[in-house]
Amino acid sequence: MTRPRPQEETARQAWAAYRRLHLLVDAEIARDLERDTGLSMADYEVLDAVAAMSDGEHCIRVNGLTARMNWAHSRLSRQLGRMERRGLIARQACELDGRGDDVVLTESGRQVYAEAAPAHLASIHRHFTASLSAQQLEALIGIEQTIGASATSMREEL
């Protein structure tokens, strides 16, 4: 068996470090979110995306939400069903063309999101940003932009 070249070994170690960090930080933030707010990470991600992408009415097309979250349509549909049963969101026919559904934050969903956001941000700070310098945070942003641009161009080529 041939030994990997130093660059290949560094790449392998970087990938492994990314995976460990991603799993660790996500698990800690999800644990805090559940404990502090009763929301799952999936619940919060949907509430956050709808609030961020809405037209001021906390409403967005399902297909736009699917693309924004980079989730499979079936996964999002199941998650929306769970949240709808709990009264956090509602799905309604799109008023513009009637061909699709809009996701709307209910009053309860808006309130839950408003109460959960500070706890979520505090958890992100505690488990992620507090450990990094400003330069490390900037480097991470640059890495994401580079990889994101590369992934986008690869998808466009397909």
C-alpha positions as CSV (number, residue, x, y, z in Angstrom):
1,M,0.0,0.0,0.0
2,T,1.4,3.4,-1.0
3,R,1.5,6.1,1.6
4,P,-0.5,9.2,0.8
5,R,1.4,12.3,-0.2
6,P,1.5,15.0,2.4
7,Q,-1.0,17.1,0.6
8,E,-3.5,14.2,0.4
9,E,-3.0,13.5,4.1
10,T,-3.6,17.1,5.0
11,A,-6.7,17.1,2.9
12,R,-8.0,14.0,4.6
13,Q,-7.3,15.5,8.0
14,A,-9.0,18.7,7.1
15,W,-12.1,16.8,5.9
16,A,-12.1,14.7,9.1
17,A,-11.7,17.8,11.2
18,Y,-14.6,19.5,9.4
19,R,-16.9,16.5,9.9
20,R,-16.1,16.2,13.6
21,L,-16.6,19.9,14.2
22,H,-19.8,20.0,12.2
23,L,-21.3,17.1,14.1
24,L,-20.1,18.4,17.5
25,V,-21.3,21.9,17.1
26,D,-24.6,21.0,15.5
27,A,-25.3,18.5,18.3
28,E,-24.5,20.9,21.1
29,I,-26.6,23.7,19.5
30,A,-29.5,21.3,18.9
31,R,-29.3,20.0,22.5
32,D,-29.4,23.6,23.8
33,L,-32.3,24.6,21.5
34,E,-34.4,21.6,22.6
35,R,-33.7,22.2,26.2
36,D,-34.2,25.9,26.2
37,T,-37.1,26.2,23.7
38,G,-38.6,22.8,23.1
39,L,-37.9,23.2,19.4
40,S,-36.0,20.7,17.3
41,M,-33.2,22.1,15.0
42,A,-35.5,21.3,12.0
43,D,-38.3,23.3,13.6
44,Y,-36.0,26.3,14.2
45,E,-34.5,26.1,10.7
46,V,-37.9,26.2,9.1
47,L,-39.1,29.1,11.3
48,D,-35.9,31.0,10.7
49,A,-36.1,30.5,6.9
50,V,-39.7,31.5,6.7
51,A,-39.1,34.6,8.8
52,A,-36.0,35.6,6.8
53,M,-37.5,35.0,3.3
54,S,-41.0,36.2,3.8
55,D,-42.5,39.3,2.3
56,G,-43.1,40.9,5.6
57,E,-46.2,38.7,6.1
58,H,-44.1,35.7,7.2
59,C,-45.1,33.9,4.1
60,I,-43.1,32.0,1.4
61,R,-43.8,29.6,-1.4
62,V,-43.0,26.0,-0.5
63,N,-40.7,25.5,-3.5
64,G,-38.8,28.6,-2.5
65,L,-38.4,27.3,1.0
66,T,-37.2,23.9,-0.3
67,A,-34.5,25.6,-2.4
68,R,-33.5,27.9,0.4
69,M,-33.1,25.1,2.9
70,N,-31.5,22.7,0.4
71,W,-33.8,19.9,1.7
72,A,-35.7,17.3,-0.3
73,H,-39.3,18.2,-1.0
74,S,-40.5,15.1,0.9
75,R,-38.4,16.0,4.0
76,L,-39.8,19.5,4.1
77,S,-43.3,18.4,3.5
78,R,-43.1,16.0,6.5
79,Q,-41.6,18.7,8.7
80,L,-44.2,21.2,7.7
81,G,-46.9,18.7,8.5
82,R,-45.5,18.2,12.0
83,M,-45.2,22.0,12.5
84,E,-48.7,22.6,11.1
85,R,-50.2,20.1,13.6
86,R,-48.5,22.1,16.4
87,G,-49.8,25.4,15.2
88,L,-46.5,26.9,14.3
89,I,-47.1,27.3,10.5
90,A,-50.0,27.0,8.1
91,R,-50.0,26.1,4.5
92,Q,-52.4,27.9,2.2
93,A,-53.0,28.1,-1.5
94,C,-50.8,30.8,-3.2
95,E,-52.9,33.9,-3.8
96,L,-50.9,34.9,-6.8
97,D,-51.5,31.9,-9.0
98,G,-53.1,29.1,-7.0
99,R,-50.7,26.5,-8.3
100,G,-48.6,26.1,-5.2
101,D,-48.7,26.5,-1.5
102,D,-47.4,29.2,0.7
103,V,-46.0,28.6,4.1
104,V,-47.2,31.1,6.7
105,L,-46.0,31.6,10.2
106,T,-48.9,31.6,12.6
107,E,-49.1,34.0,15.4
108,S,-47.9,31.2,17.7
109,G,-45.1,30.5,15.3
110,R,-44.0,34.1,15.3
111,Q,-44.0,34.2,19.1
112,V,-42.1,30.9,19.4
113,Y,-39.5,32.1,16.9
114,A,-39.1,35.5,18.6
115,E,-38.5,33.7,22.0
116,A,-36.2,31.0,20.5
117,A,-33.9,33.3,18.4
118,P,-32.0,34.8,21.4
119,A,-31.4,31.4,22.9
120,H,-30.2,30.0,19.6
121,L,-27.8,32.9,19.0
122,A,-26.5,32.5,22.6
123,S,-25.8,28.8,21.9
124,I,-24.1,29.6,18.6
125,H,-21.9,32.0,20.5
126,R,-21.2,29.6,23.3
127,H,-20.3,26.6,21.1
128,F,-18.8,28.3,18.0
129,T,-18.0,31.9,17.7
130,A,-16.7,32.6,21.2
131,S,-13.8,30.2,20.5
132,L,-12.7,31.9,17.3
133,S,-10.8,35.1,16.6
134,A,-12.1,37.7,14.2
135,Q,-9.5,36.5,11.7
136,Q,-10.6,32.9,12.0
137,L,-14.2,33.9,11.5
138,E,-13.3,35.9,8.4
139,A,-11.2,32.9,7.1
140,L,-14.2,30.6,7.6
141,I,-16.5,33.0,5.7
142,G,-14.0,33.0,2.8
143,I,-13.7,29.2,2.8
144,E,-17.5,28.9,2.6
145,Q,-17.7,31.4,-0.2
146,T,-15.0,29.6,-2.2
147,I,-16.5,26.2,-1.8
148,G,-20.1,27.5,-2.3
149,A,-19.1,29.2,-5.6
150,S,-17.4,26.0,-6.7
151,A,-20.4,23.9,-5.9
152,T,-22.7,26.3,-7.7
153,S,-20.6,26.2,-10.8
154,M,-20.4,22.4,-10.7
155,R,-24.3,22.2,-10.5
156,E,-24.7,24.6,-13.4
157,E,-22.4,22.4,-15.5
158,L,-24.6,19.4,-15.0
